[in-house]
Amino acid sequence: MDKRKLAFGRMNFILIAAGMAAVVAGFLLMAGPSSSPEMYEPDIFSVRRVKVAPLVCLLGFLFMIYGVVKKPSDTNARD
């Protein structure tokens, strides 16, 4: 298979994979015990779940968008 036929380069795939890993890590940071009507869980408003995890997810999505938009470097281009 000719490498020049691929839409993405190696760095694009690395950025997309890193972004996906960050999104998964952000969702794992959001996980935890939930509150119920019988028992209140104050951990639902912790800094990790309210501020850090959404920021990690946002950065992951930005990495994926940049990985899609970034033009692959064409090192083997010959006219």
mmCIF file of the N, C-alpha and C atoms, coordinates in Angstrom:
data_MODEL
# 
_entry.id   MODEL 
# 
loop_
_atom_site.group_PDB 
_atom_site.id 
_atom_site.type_symbol 
_atom_site.label_atom_id 
_atom_site.label_alt_id 
_atom_site.label_comp_id 
_atom_site.label_asym_id 
_atom_site.label_entity_id 
_atom_site.label_seq_id 
_atom_site.pdbx_PDB_ins_code 
_atom_site.Cartn_x 
_atom_site.Cartn_y 
_atom_site.Cartn_z 
_atom_site.occupancy 
_atom_site.B_iso_or_equiv 
_atom_site.pdbx_formal_charge 
_atom_site.auth_seq_id 
_atom_site.auth_comp_id 
_atom_site.auth_asym_id 
_atom_site.auth_atom_id 
_atom_site.pdbx_PDB_model_num 
ATOM 1   N N  . MET A 1 1  ? 0.842   -1.178 0.000  1.00 0.00 ? 1  MET A N  1 
ATOM 2   C CA . MET A 1 1  ? 0.000   0.000  0.000  1.00 0.00 ? 1  MET A CA 1 
ATOM 3   C C  . MET A 1 1  ? 0.887   1.242  0.000  1.00 0.00 ? 1  MET A C  1 
ATOM 4   N N  . ASP A 1 2  ? 0.556   2.182  -0.833 1.00 0.00 ? 2  ASP A N  1 
ATOM 5   C CA . ASP A 1 2  ? 1.336   3.405  -0.966 1.00 0.00 ? 2  ASP A CA 1 
ATOM 6   C C  . ASP A 1 2  ? 1.008   4.351  0.177  1.00 0.00 ? 2  ASP A C  1 
ATOM 7   N N  . LYS A 1 3  ? 2.046   4.822  0.886  1.00 0.00 ? 3  LYS A N  1 
ATOM 8   C CA . LYS A 1 3  ? 1.837   5.690  2.038  1.00 0.00 ? 3  LYS A CA 1 
ATOM 9   C C  . LYS A 1 3  ? 1.287   7.061  1.652  1.00 0.00 ? 3  LYS A C  1 
ATOM 10  N N  . ARG A 1 4  ? 1.519   7.484  0.434  1.00 0.00 ? 4  ARG A N  1 
ATOM 11  C CA . ARG A 1 4  ? 1.021   8.801  0.020  1.00 0.00 ? 4  ARG A CA 1 
ATOM 12  C C  . ARG A 1 4  ? -0.484  8.798  -0.169 1.00 0.00 ? 4  ARG A C  1 
ATOM 13  N N  . LYS A 1 5  ? -1.134  7.651  -0.181 1.00 0.00 ? 5  LYS A N  1 
ATOM 14  C CA . LYS A 1 5  ? -2.585  7.579  -0.352 1.00 0.00 ? 5  LYS A CA 1 
ATOM 15  C C  . LYS A 1 5  ? -3.331  7.766  0.969  1.00 0.00 ? 5  LYS A C  1 
ATOM 16  N N  . LEU A 1 6  ? -2.630  7.707  2.118  1.00 0.00 ? 6  LEU A N  1 
ATOM 17  C CA . LEU A 1 6  ? -3.284  7.862  3.411  1.00 0.00 ? 6  LEU A CA 1 
ATOM 18  C C  . LEU A 1 6  ? -3.619  9.323  3.671  1.00 0.00 ? 6  LEU A C  1 
ATOM 19  N N  . ALA A 1 7  ? -4.749  9.558  4.297  1.00 0.00 ? 7  ALA A N  1 
ATOM 20  C CA . ALA A 1 7  ? -5.168  10.923 4.594  1.00 0.00 ? 7  ALA A CA 1 
ATOM 21  C C  . ALA A 1 7  ? -4.399  11.500 5.773  1.00 0.00 ? 7  ALA A C  1 
ATOM 22  N N  . PHE A 1 8  ? -3.996  10.642 6.720  1.00 0.00 ? 8  PHE A N  1 
ATOM 23  C CA . PHE A 1 8  ? -3.290  11.091 7.911  1.00 0.00 ? 8  PHE A CA 1 
ATOM 24  C C  . PHE A 1 8  ? -1.892  10.519 7.936  1.00 0.00 ? 8  PHE A C  1 
ATOM 25  N N  . GLY A 1 9  ? -0.993  11.270 8.552  1.00 0.00 ? 9  GLY A N  1 
ATOM 26  C CA . GLY A 1 9  ? 0.359   10.788 8.757  1.00 0.00 ? 9  GLY A CA 1 
ATOM 27  C C  . GLY A 1 9  ? 0.483   10.127 10.120 1.00 0.00 ? 9  GLY A C  1 
ATOM 28  N N  . ARG A 1 10 ? 1.682   9.691  10.424 1.00 0.00 ? 10 ARG A N  1 
ATOM 29  C CA . ARG A 1 10 ? 1.913   8.999  11.692 1.00 0.00 ? 10 ARG A CA 1 
ATOM 30  C C  . ARG A 1 10 ? 1.647   9.919  12.879 1.00 0.00 ? 10 ARG A C  1 
ATOM 31  N N  . MET A 1 11 ? 2.080   11.172 12.787 1.00 0.00 ? 11 MET A N  1 
ATOM 32  C CA . MET A 1 11 ? 1.876   12.116 13.883 1.00 0.00 ? 11 MET A CA 1 
ATOM 33  C C  . MET A 1 11 ? 0.397   12.397 14.105 1.00 0.00 ? 11 MET A C  1 
ATOM 34  N N  . ASN A 1 12 ? -0.399  12.416 13.033 1.00 0.00 ? 12 ASN A N  1 
ATOM 35  C CA . ASN A 1 12 ? -1.836  12.612 13.174 1.00 0.00 ? 12 ASN A CA 1 
ATOM 36  C C  . ASN A 1 12 ? -2.455  11.488 14.006 1.00 0.00 ? 12 ASN A C  1 
ATOM 37  N N  . PHE A 1 13 ? -2.074  10.264 13.714 1.00 0.00 ? 13 PHE A N  1 
ATOM 38  C CA . PHE A 1 13 ? -2.613  9.131  14.455 1.00 0.00 ? 13 PHE A CA 1 
ATOM 39  C C  . PHE A 1 13 ? -2.173  9.168  15.914 1.00 0.00 ? 13 PHE A C  1 
ATOM 40  N N  . ILE A 1 14 ? -0.947  9.600  16.170 1.00 0.00 ? 14 ILE A N  1 
ATOM 41  C CA . ILE A 1 14 ? -0.459  9.698  17.553 1.00 0.00 ? 14 ILE A CA 1 
ATOM 42  C C  . ILE A 1 14 ? -1.249  10.758 18.316 1.00 0.00 ? 14 ILE A C  1 
ATOM 43  N N  . LEU A 1 15 ? -1.497  11.902 17.699 1.00 0.00 ? 15 LEU A N  1 
ATOM 44  C CA . LEU A 1 15 ? -2.269  12.959 18.353 1.00 0.00 ? 15 LEU A CA 1 
ATOM 45  C C  . LEU A 1 15 ? -3.707  12.526 18.612 1.00 0.00 ? 15 LEU A C  1 
ATOM 46  N N  . ILE A 1 16 ? -4.315  11.841 17.670 1.00 0.00 ? 16 ILE A N  1 
ATOM 47  C CA . ILE A 1 16 ? -5.683  11.367 17.854 1.00 0.00 ? 16 ILE A CA 1 
ATOM 48  C C  . ILE A 1 16 ? -5.743  10.326 18.971 1.00 0.00 ? 16 ILE A C  1 
ATOM 49  N N  . ALA A 1 17 ? -4.769  9.427  19.017 1.00 0.00 ? 17 ALA A N  1 
ATOM 50  C CA . ALA A 1 17 ? -4.746  8.406  20.069 1.00 0.00 ? 17 ALA A CA 1 
ATOM 51  C C  . ALA A 1 17 ? -4.506  9.043  21.441 1.00 0.00 ? 17 ALA A C  1 
ATOM 52  N N  . ALA A 1 18 ? -3.625  10.037 21.509 1.00 0.00 ? 18 ALA A N  1 
ATOM 53  C CA . ALA A 1 18 ? -3.385  10.721 22.779 1.00 0.00 ? 18 ALA A CA 1 
ATOM 54  C C  . ALA A 1 18 ? -4.639  11.467 23.242 1.00 0.00 ? 18 ALA A C  1 
ATOM 55  N N  . GLY A 1 19 ? -5.334  12.075 22.309 1.00 0.00 ? 19 GLY A N  1 
ATOM 56  C CA . GLY A 1 19 ? -6.577  12.762 22.645 1.00 0.00 ? 19 GLY A CA 1 
ATOM 57  C C  . GLY A 1 19 ? -7.638  11.804 23.138 1.00 0.00 ? 19 GLY A C  1 
ATOM 58  N N  . MET A 1 20 ? -7.741  10.653 22.489 1.00 0.00 ? 20 MET A N  1 
ATOM 59  C CA . MET A 1 20 ? -8.722  9.657  22.922 1.00 0.00 ? 20 MET A CA 1 
ATOM 60  C C  . MET A 1 20 ? -8.388  9.131  24.317 1.00 0.00 ? 20 MET A C  1 
ATOM 61  N N  . ALA A 1 21 ? -7.100  8.918  24.587 1.00 0.00 ? 21 ALA A N  1 
ATOM 62  C CA . ALA A 1 21 ? -6.689  8.455  25.914 1.00 0.00 ? 21 ALA A CA 1 
ATOM 63  C C  . ALA A 1 21 ? -7.006  9.514  26.974 1.00 0.00 ? 21 ALA A C  1 
ATOM 64  N N  . ALA A 1 22 ? -6.821  10.788 26.646 1.00 0.00 ? 22 ALA A N  1 
ATOM 65  C CA . ALA A 1 22 ? -7.133  11.857 27.593 1.00 0.00 ? 22 ALA A CA 1 
ATOM 66  C C  . ALA A 1 22 ? -8.632  11.935 27.861 1.00 0.00 ? 22 ALA A C  1 
ATOM 67  N N  . VAL A 1 23 ? -9.447  11.742 26.850 1.00 0.00 ? 23 VAL A N  1 
ATOM 68  C CA . VAL A 1 23 ? -10.901 11.763 27.041 1.00 0.00 ? 23 VAL A CA 1 
ATOM 69  C C  . VAL A 1 23 ? -11.332 10.603 27.940 1.00 0.00 ? 23 VAL A C  1 
ATOM 70  N N  . VAL A 1 24 ? -10.785 9.430  27.691 1.00 0.00 ? 24 VAL A N  1 
ATOM 71  C CA . VAL A 1 24 ? -11.115 8.275  28.535 1.00 0.00 ? 24 VAL A CA 1 
ATOM 72  C C  . VAL A 1 24 ? -10.656 8.525  29.969 1.00 0.00 ? 24 VAL A C  1 
ATOM 73  N N  . ALA A 1 25 ? -9.461  9.094  30.144 1.00 0.00 ? 25 ALA A N  1 
ATOM 74  C CA . ALA A 1 25 ? -8.969  9.403  31.490 1.00 0.00 ? 25 ALA A CA 1 
ATOM 75  C C  . ALA A 1 25 ? -9.872  10.431 32.175 1.00 0.00 ? 25 ALA A C  1 
ATOM 76  N N  . GLY A 1 26 ? -10.353 11.413 31.428 1.00 0.00 ? 26 GLY A N  1 
ATOM 77  C CA . GLY A 1 26 ? -11.259 12.413 32.001 1.00 0.00 ? 26 GLY A CA 1 
ATOM 78  C C  . GLY A 1 26 ? -12.563 11.794 32.467 1.00 0.00 ? 26 GLY A C  1 
ATOM 79  N N  . PHE A 1 27 ? -13.112 10.876 31.675 1.00 0.00 ? 27 PHE A N  1 
ATOM 80  C CA . PHE A 1 27 ? -14.350 10.229 32.087 1.00 0.00 ? 27 PHE A CA 1 
ATOM 81  C C  . PHE A 1 27 ? -14.123 9.321  33.287 1.00 0.00 ? 27 PHE A C  1 
ATOM 82  N N  . LEU A 1 28 ? -12.959 8.692  33.371 1.00 0.00 ? 28 LEU A N  1 
ATOM 83  C CA . LEU A 1 28 ? -12.648 7.872  34.541 1.00 0.00 ? 28 LEU A CA 1 
ATOM 84  C C  . LEU A 1 28 ? -12.478 8.743  35.791 1.00 0.00 ? 28 LEU A C  1 
ATOM 85  N N  . LEU A 1 29 ? -11.931 9.940  35.623 1.00 0.00 ? 29 LEU A N  1 
ATOM 86  C CA . LEU A 1 29 ? -11.821 10.861 36.749 1.00 0.00 ? 29 LEU A CA 1 
ATOM 87  C C  . LEU A 1 29 ? -13.192 11.328 37.240 1.00 0.00 ? 29 LEU A C  1 
ATOM 88  N N  . MET A 1 30 ? -14.165 11.397 36.342 1.00 0.00 ? 30 MET A N  1 
ATOM 89  C CA . MET A 1 30 ? -15.521 11.804 36.734 1.00 0.00 ? 30 MET A CA 1 
ATOM 90  C C  . MET A 1 30 ? -16.264 10.705 37.480 1.00 0.00 ? 30 MET A C  1 
ATOM 91  N N  . ALA A 1 31 ? -15.843 9.469  37.327 1.00 0.00 ? 31 ALA A N  1 
ATOM 92  C CA . ALA A 1 31 ? -16.544 8.347  37.946 1.00 0.00 ? 31 ALA A CA 1 
ATOM 93  C C  . ALA A 1 31 ? -16.381 8.379  39.458 1.00 0.00 ? 31 ALA A C  1 
ATOM 94  N N  . GLY A 1 32 ? -17.349 7.832  40.131 1.00 0.00 ? 32 GLY A N  1 
ATOM 95  C CA . GLY A 1 32 ? -17.306 7.761  41.587 1.00 0.00 ? 32 GLY A CA 1 
ATOM 96  C C  . GLY A 1 32 ? -18.677 7.434  42.125 1.00 0.00 ? 32 GLY A C  1 
ATOM 97  N N  . PRO A 1 33 ? -18.797 7.432  43.430 1.00 0.00 ? 33 PRO A N  1 
ATOM 98  C CA . PRO A 1 33 ? -20.097 7.100  44.029 1.00 0.00 ? 33 PRO A CA 1 
ATOM 99  C C  . PRO A 1 33 ? -21.120 8.185  43.737 1.00 0.00 ? 33 PRO A C  1 
ATOM 100 N N  . SER A 1 34 ? -22.349 7.774  43.624 1.00 0.00 ? 34 SER A N  1 
ATOM 101 C CA . SER A 1 34 ? -23.422 8.728  43.342 1.00 0.00 ? 34 SER A CA 1 
ATOM 102 C C  . SER A 1 34 ? -24.238 8.970  44.608 1.00 0.00 ? 34 SER A C  1 
ATOM 103 N N  . SER A 1 35 ? -24.983 10.037 44.602 1.00 0.00 ? 35 SER A N  1 
ATOM 104 C CA . SER A 1 35 ? -25.874 10.345 45.712 1.00 0.00 ? 35 SER A CA 1 
ATOM 105 C C  . SER A 1 35 ? -27.204 9.658  45.488 1.00 0.00 ? 35 SER A C  1 
ATOM 106 N N  . SER A 1 36 ? -27.862 9.340  46.560 1.00 0.00 ? 36 SER A N  1 
ATOM 107 C CA . SER A 1 36 ? -29.199 8.753  46.486 1.00 0.00 ? 36 SER A CA 1 
ATOM 108 C C  . SER A 1 36 ? -30.103 9.523  47.443 1.00 0.00 ? 36 SER A C  1 
ATOM 109 N N  . PRO A 1 37 ? -31.398 9.375  47.315 1.00 0.00 ? 37 PRO A N  1 
ATOM 110 C CA . PRO A 1 37 ? -32.294 10.085 48.248 1.00 0.00 ? 37 PRO A CA 1 
ATOM 111 C C  . PRO A 1 37 ? -32.078 9.668  49.708 1.00 0.00 ? 37 PRO A C  1 
ATOM 112 N N  . GLU A 1 38 ? -31.599 8.436  49.935 1.00 0.00 ? 38 GLU A N  1 
ATOM 113 C CA . GLU A 1 38 ? -31.388 7.960  51.293 1.00 0.00 ? 38 GLU A CA 1 
ATOM 114 C C  . GLU A 1 38 ? -30.068 8.460  51.889 1.00 0.00 ? 38 GLU A C  1 
ATOM 115 N N  . MET A 1 39 ? -29.042 8.637  51.030 1.00 0.00 ? 39 MET A N  1 
ATOM 116 C CA . MET A 1 39 ? -27.730 9.012  51.535 1.00 0.00 ? 39 MET A CA 1 
ATOM 117 C C  . MET A 1 39 ? -27.104 10.070 50.616 1.00 0.00 ? 39 MET A C  1 
ATOM 118 N N  . TYR A 1 40 ? -26.701 11.184 51.196 1.00 0.00 ? 40 TYR A N  1 
ATOM 119 C CA . TYR A 1 40 ? -26.045 12.255 50.436 1.00 0.00 ? 40 TYR A CA 1 
ATOM 120 C C  . TYR A 1 40 ? -24.551 11.975 50.368 1.00 0.00 ? 40 TYR A C  1 
ATOM 121 N N  . GLU A 1 41 ? -23.987 12.072 49.174 1.00 0.00 ? 41 GLU A N  1 
ATOM 122 C CA . GLU A 1 41 ? -22.551 11.862 48.969 1.00 0.00 ? 41 GLU A CA 1 
ATOM 123 C C  . GLU A 1 41 ? -21.919 13.197 48.583 1.00 0.00 ? 41 GLU A C  1 
ATOM 124 N N  . PRO A 1 42 ? -21.160 13.841 49.483 1.00 0.00 ? 42 PRO A N  1 
ATOM 125 C CA . PRO A 1 42 ? -20.575 15.152 49.161 1.00 0.00 ? 42 PRO A CA 1 
ATOM 126 C C  . PRO A 1 42 ? -19.466 15.073 48.118 1.00 0.00 ? 42 PRO A C  1 
ATOM 127 N N  . ASP A 1 43 ? -18.978 13.882 47.815 1.00 0.00 ? 43 ASP A N  1 
ATOM 128 C CA . ASP A 1 43 ? -17.901 13.726 46.836 1.00 0.00 ? 43 ASP A CA 1 
ATOM 129 C C  . ASP A 1 43 ? -18.348 14.082 45.418 1.00 0.00 ? 43 ASP A C  1 
ATOM 130 N N  . ILE A 1 44 ? -19.656 14.199 45.186 1.00 0.00 ? 44 ILE A N  1 
ATOM 131 C CA . ILE A 1 44 ? -20.101 14.530 43.828 1.00 0.00 ? 44 ILE A CA 1 
ATOM 132 C C  . ILE A 1 44 ? -19.706 15.948 43.438 1.00 0.00 ? 44 ILE A C  1 
ATOM 133 N N  . PHE A 1 45 ? -19.376 16.784 44.413 1.00 0.00 ? 45 PHE A N  1 
ATOM 134 C CA . PHE A 1 45 ? -18.962 18.154 44.131 1.00 0.00 ? 45 PHE A CA 1 
ATOM 135 C C  . PHE A 1 45 ? -17.474 18.363 44.379 1.00 0.00 ? 45 PHE A C  1 
ATOM 136 N N  . SER A 1 46 ? -16.679 17.312 44.308 1.00 0.00 ? 46 SER A N  1 
ATOM 137 C CA . SER A 1 46 ? -15.243 17.454 44.539 1.00 0.00 ? 46 SER A CA 1 
ATOM 138 C C  . SER A 1 46 ? -14.581 18.161 43.353 1.00 0.00 ? 46 SER A C  1 
ATOM 139 N N  . VAL A 1 47 ? -13.428 18.737 43.605 1.00 0.00 ? 47 VAL A N  1 
ATOM 140 C CA . VAL A 1 47 ? -12.693 19.469 42.563 1.00 0.00 ? 47 VAL A CA 1 
ATOM 141 C C  . VAL A 1 47 ? -12.318 18.532 41.420 1.00 0.00 ? 47 VAL A C  1 
ATOM 142 N N  . ARG A 1 48 ? -11.965 17.310 41.747 1.00 0.00 ? 48 ARG A N  1 
ATOM 143 C CA . ARG A 1 48 ? -11.575 16.333 40.719 1.00 0.00 ? 48 ARG A CA 1 
ATOM 144 C C  . ARG A 1 48 ? -12.718 16.080 39.741 1.00 0.00 ? 48 ARG A C  1 
ATOM 145 N N  . ARG A 1 49 ? -13.929 15.946 40.254 1.00 0.00 ? 49 ARG A N  1 
ATOM 146 C CA . ARG A 1 49 ? -15.067 15.603 39.399 1.00 0.00 ? 49 ARG A CA 1 
ATOM 147 C C  . ARG A 1 49 ? -15.688 16.806 38.704 1.00 0.00 ? 49 ARG A C  1 
ATOM 148 N N  . VAL A 1 50 ? -15.550 17.984 39.279 1.00 0.00 ? 50 VAL A N  1 
ATOM 149 C CA . VAL A 1 50 ? -16.224 19.164 38.733 1.00 0.00 ? 50 VAL A CA 1 
ATOM 150 C C  . VAL A 1 50 ? -15.308 20.016 37.859 1.00 0.00 ? 50 VAL A C  1 
ATOM 151 N N  . LYS A 1 51 ? -14.017 20.084 38.195 1.00 0.00 ? 51 LYS A N  1 
ATOM 152 C CA . LYS A 1 51 ? -13.114 20.967 37.457 1.00 0.00 ? 51 LYS A CA 1 
ATOM 153 C C  . LYS A 1 51 ? -12.043 20.226 36.670 1.00 0.00 ? 51 LYS A C  1 
ATOM 154 N N  . VAL A 1 52 ? -11.373 19.284 37.292 1.00 0.00 ? 52 VAL A N  1 
ATOM 155 C CA . VAL A 1 52 ? -10.224 18.632 36.653 1.00 0.00 ? 52 VAL A CA 1 
ATOM 156 C C  . VAL A 1 52 ? -10.674 17.711 35.516 1.00 0.00 ? 52 VAL A C  1 
ATOM 157 N N  . ALA A 1 53 ? -11.638 16.852 35.777 1.00 0.00 ? 53 ALA A N  1 
ATOM 158 C CA . ALA A 1 53 ? -12.064 15.878 34.771 1.00 0.00 ? 53 ALA A CA 1 
ATOM 159 C C  . ALA A 1 53 ? -12.622 16.538 33.499 1.00 0.00 ? 53 ALA A C  1 
ATOM 160 N N  . PRO A 1 54 ? -13.502 17.543 33.597 1.00 0.00 ? 54 PRO A N  1 
ATOM 161 C CA . PRO A 1 54 ? -13.953 18.195 32.359 1.00 0.00 ? 54 PRO A CA 1 
ATOM 162 C C  . PRO A 1 54 ? -12.826 18.887 31.599 1.00 0.00 ? 54 PRO A C  1 
ATOM 163 N N  . LEU A 1 55 ? -11.849 19.448 32.322 1.00 0.00 ? 55 LEU A N  1 
ATOM 164 C CA . LEU A 1 55 ? -10.714 20.092 31.666 1.00 0.00 ? 55 LEU A CA 1 
ATOM 165 C C  . LEU A 1 55 ? -9.867  19.061 30.917 1.00 0.00 ? 55 LEU A C  1 
ATOM 166 N N  . VAL A 1 56 ? -9.667  17.891 31.520 1.00 0.00 ? 56 VAL A N  1 
ATOM 167 C CA . VAL A 1 56 ? -8.908  16.821 30.858 1.00 0.00 ? 56 VAL A CA 1 
ATOM 168 C C  . VAL A 1 56 ? -9.658  16.358 29.601 1.00 0.00 ? 56 VAL A C  1 
ATOM 169 N N  . CYS A 1 57 ? -10.975 16.222 29.704 1.00 0.00 ? 57 CYS A N  1 
ATOM 170 C CA . CYS A 1 57 ? -11.770 15.836 28.525 1.00 0.00 ? 57 CYS A CA 1 
ATOM 171 C C  . CYS A 1 57 ? -11.684 16.893 27.430 1.00 0.00 ? 57 CYS A C  1 
ATOM 172 N N  . LEU A 1 58 ? -11.787 18.155 27.801 1.00 0.00 ? 58 LEU A N  1 
ATOM 173 C CA . LEU A 1 58 ? -11.702 19.232 26.817 1.00 0.00 ? 58 LEU A CA 1 
ATOM 174 C C  . LEU A 1 58 ? -10.355 19.227 26.109 1.00 0.00 ? 58 LEU A C  1 
ATOM 175 N N  . LEU A 1 59 ? -9.284  19.064 26.872 1.00 0.00 ? 59 LEU A N  1 
ATOM 176 C CA . LEU A 1 59 ? -7.957  19.004 26.260 1.00 0.00 ? 59 LEU A CA 1 
ATOM 177 C C  . LEU A 1 59 ? -7.829  17.797 25.332 1.00 0.00 ? 59 LEU A C  1 
ATOM 178 N N  . GLY A 1 60 ? -8.436  16.683 25.721 1.00 0.00 ? 60 GLY A N  1 
ATOM 179 C CA . GLY A 1 60 ? -8.424  15.503 24.861 1.00 0.00 ? 60 GLY A CA 1 
ATOM 180 C C  . GLY A 1 60 ? -9.146  15.746 23.551 1.00 0.00 ? 60 GLY A C  1 
ATOM 181 N N  . PHE A 1 61 ? -10.297 16.398 23.622 1.00 0.00 ? 61 PHE A N  1 
ATOM 182 C CA . PHE A 1 61 ? -11.029 16.705 22.395 1.00 0.00 ? 61 PHE A CA 1 
ATOM 183 C C  . PHE A 1 61 ? -10.249 17.687 21.524 1.00 0.00 ? 61 PHE A C  1 
ATOM 184 N N  . LEU A 1 62 ? -9.576  18.652 22.145 1.00 0.00 ? 62 LEU A N  1 
ATOM 185 C CA . LEU A 1 62 ? -8.767  19.593 21.369 1.00 0.00 ? 62 LEU A CA 1 
ATOM 186 C C  . LEU A 1 62 ? -7.594  18.888 20.687 1.00 0.00 ? 62 LEU A C  1 
ATOM 187 N N  . PHE A 1 63 ? -6.970  17.929 21.388 1.00 0.00 ? 63 PHE A N  1 
ATOM 188 C CA . PHE A 1 63 ? -5.893  17.152 20.776 1.00 0.00 ? 63 PHE A CA 1 
ATOM 189 C C  . PHE A 1 63 ? -6.425  16.375 19.571 1.00 0.00 ? 63 PHE A C  1 
ATOM 190 N N  . MET A 1 64 ? -7.605  15.781 19.700 1.00 0.00 ? 64 MET A N  1 
ATOM 191 C CA . MET A 1 64 ? -8.161  15.025 18.577 1.00 0.00 ? 64 MET A CA 1 
ATOM 192 C C  . MET A 1 64 ? -8.487  15.927 17.402 1.00 0.00 ? 64 MET A C  1 
ATOM 193 N N  . ILE A 1 65 ? -9.038  17.106 17.673 1.00 0.00 ? 65 ILE A N  1 
ATOM 194 C CA . ILE A 1 65 ? -9.346  18.049 16.590 1.00 0.00 ? 65 ILE A CA 1 
ATOM 195 C C  . ILE A 1 65 ? -8.060  18.494 15.904 1.00 0.00 ? 65 ILE A C  1 
ATOM 196 N N  . TYR A 1 66 ? -7.026  18.809 16.695 1.00 0.00 ? 66 TYR A N  1 
ATOM 197 C CA . TYR A 1 66 ? -5.756  19.205 16.108 1.00 0.00 ? 66 TYR A CA 1 
ATOM 198 C C  . TYR A 1 66 ? -5.141  18.058 15.299 1.00 0.00 ? 66 TYR A C  1 
ATOM 199 N N  . GLY A 1 67 ? -5.296  16.834 15.762 1.00 0.00 ? 67 GLY A N  1 
ATOM 200 C CA . GLY A 1 67 ? -4.781  15.679 15.036 1.00 0.00 ? 67 GLY A CA 1 
ATOM 201 C C  . GLY A 1 67 ? -5.471  15.488 13.693 1.00 0.00 ? 67 GLY A C  1 
ATOM 202 N N  . VAL A 1 68 ? -6.739  15.848 13.621 1.00 0.00 ? 68 VAL A N  1 
ATOM 203 C CA . VAL A 1 68 ? -7.477  15.725 12.353 1.00 0.00 ? 68 VAL A CA 1 
ATOM 204 C C  . VAL A 1 68 ? -7.133  16.882 11.421 1.00 0.00 ? 68 VAL A C  1 
ATOM 205 N N  . VAL A 1 69 ? -6.984  18.082 11.960 1.00 0.00 ? 69 VAL A N  1 
ATOM 206 C CA . VAL A 1 69 ? -6.776  19.269 11.131 1.00 0.00 ? 69 VAL A CA 1 
ATOM 207 C C  . VAL A 1 69 ? -5.330  19.404 10.663 1.00 0.00 ? 69 VAL A C  1 
ATOM 208 N N  . LYS A 1 70 ? -4.377  18.929 11.472 1.00 0.00 ? 70 LYS A N  1 
ATOM 209 C CA . LYS A 1 70 ? -2.955  19.095 11.155 1.00 0.00 ? 70 LYS A CA 1 
ATOM 210 C C  . LYS A 1 70 ? -2.613  18.432 9.822  1.00 0.00 ? 70 LYS A C  1 
ATOM 211 N N  . LYS A 1 71 ? -1.924  19.187 8.991  1.00 0.00 ? 71 LYS A N  1 
ATOM 212 C CA . LYS A 1 71 ? -1.508  18.654 7.691  1.00 0.00 ? 71 LYS A CA 1 
ATOM 213 C C  . LYS A 1 71 ? -0.337  17.699 7.906  1.00 0.00 ? 71 LYS A C  1 
ATOM 214 N N  . PRO A 1 72 ? -0.430  16.484 7.370  1.00 0.00 ? 72 PRO A N  1 
ATOM 215 C CA . PRO A 1 72 ? 0.685   15.547 7.563  1.00 0.00 ? 72 PRO A CA 1 
ATOM 216 C C  . PRO A 1 72 ? 1.936   16.020 6.836  1.00 0.00 ? 72 PRO A C  1 
ATOM 217 N N  . SER A 1 73 ? 3.084   15.803 7.477  1.00 0.00 ? 73 SER A N  1 
ATOM 218 C CA . SER A 1 73 ? 4.334   16.207 6.842  1.00 0.00 ? 73 SER A CA 1 
ATOM 219 C C  . SER A 1 73 ? 4.650   15.225 5.729  1.00 0.00 ? 73 SER A C  1 
ATOM 220 N N  . ASP A 1 74 ? 5.012   15.742 4.589  1.00 0.00 ? 74 ASP A N  1 
ATOM 221 C CA . ASP A 1 74 ? 5.282   14.912 3.410  1.00 0.00 ? 74 ASP A CA 1 
ATOM 222 C C  . ASP A 1 74 ? 6.791   14.852 3.197  1.00 0.00 ? 74 ASP A C  1 
ATOM 223 N N  . THR A 1 75 ? 7.459   13.937 3.893  1.00 0.00 ? 75 THR A N  1 
ATOM 224 C CA . THR A 1 75 ? 8.920   13.856 3.826  1.00 0.00 ? 75 THR A CA 1 
ATOM 225 C C  . THR A 1 75 ? 9.418   13.159 2.582  1.00 0.00 ? 75 THR A C  1 
ATOM 226 N N  . ASN A 1 76 ? 8.611   12.330 1.965  1.00 0.00 ? 76 ASN A N  1 
ATOM 227 C CA . ASN A 1 76 ? 9.035   11.570 0.790  1.00 0.00 ? 76 ASN A CA 1 
ATOM 228 C C  . ASN A 1 76 ? 8.490   12.144 -0.505 1.00 0.00 ? 76 ASN A C  1 
ATOM 229 N N  . ALA A 1 77 ? 8.125   13.419 -0.488 1.00 0.00 ? 77 ALA A N  1 
ATOM 230 C CA . ALA A 1 77 ? 7.535   14.028 -1.684 1.00 0.00 ? 77 ALA A CA 1 
ATOM 231 C C  . ALA A 1 77 ? 8.618   14.306 -2.732 1.00 0.00 ? 77 ALA A C  1 
ATOM 232 N N  . ARG A 1 78 ? 8.383   13.791 -3.916 1.00 0.00 ? 78 ARG A N  1 
ATOM 233 C CA . ARG A 1 78 ? 9.273   14.053 -5.055 1.00 0.00 ? 78 ARG A CA 1 
ATOM 234 C C  . ARG A 1 78 ? 8.419   14.421 -6.252 1.00 0.00 ? 78 ARG A C  1 
ATOM 235 N N  . ASP A 1 79 ? 8.831   15.440 -6.969 1.00 0.00 ? 79 ASP A N  1 
ATOM 236 C CA . ASP A 1 79 ? 8.066   15.870 -8.143 1.00 0.00 ? 79 ASP A CA 1 
ATOM 237 C C  . ASP A 1 79 ? 8.454   15.099 -9.375 1.00 0.00 ? 79 ASP A C  1 
# 
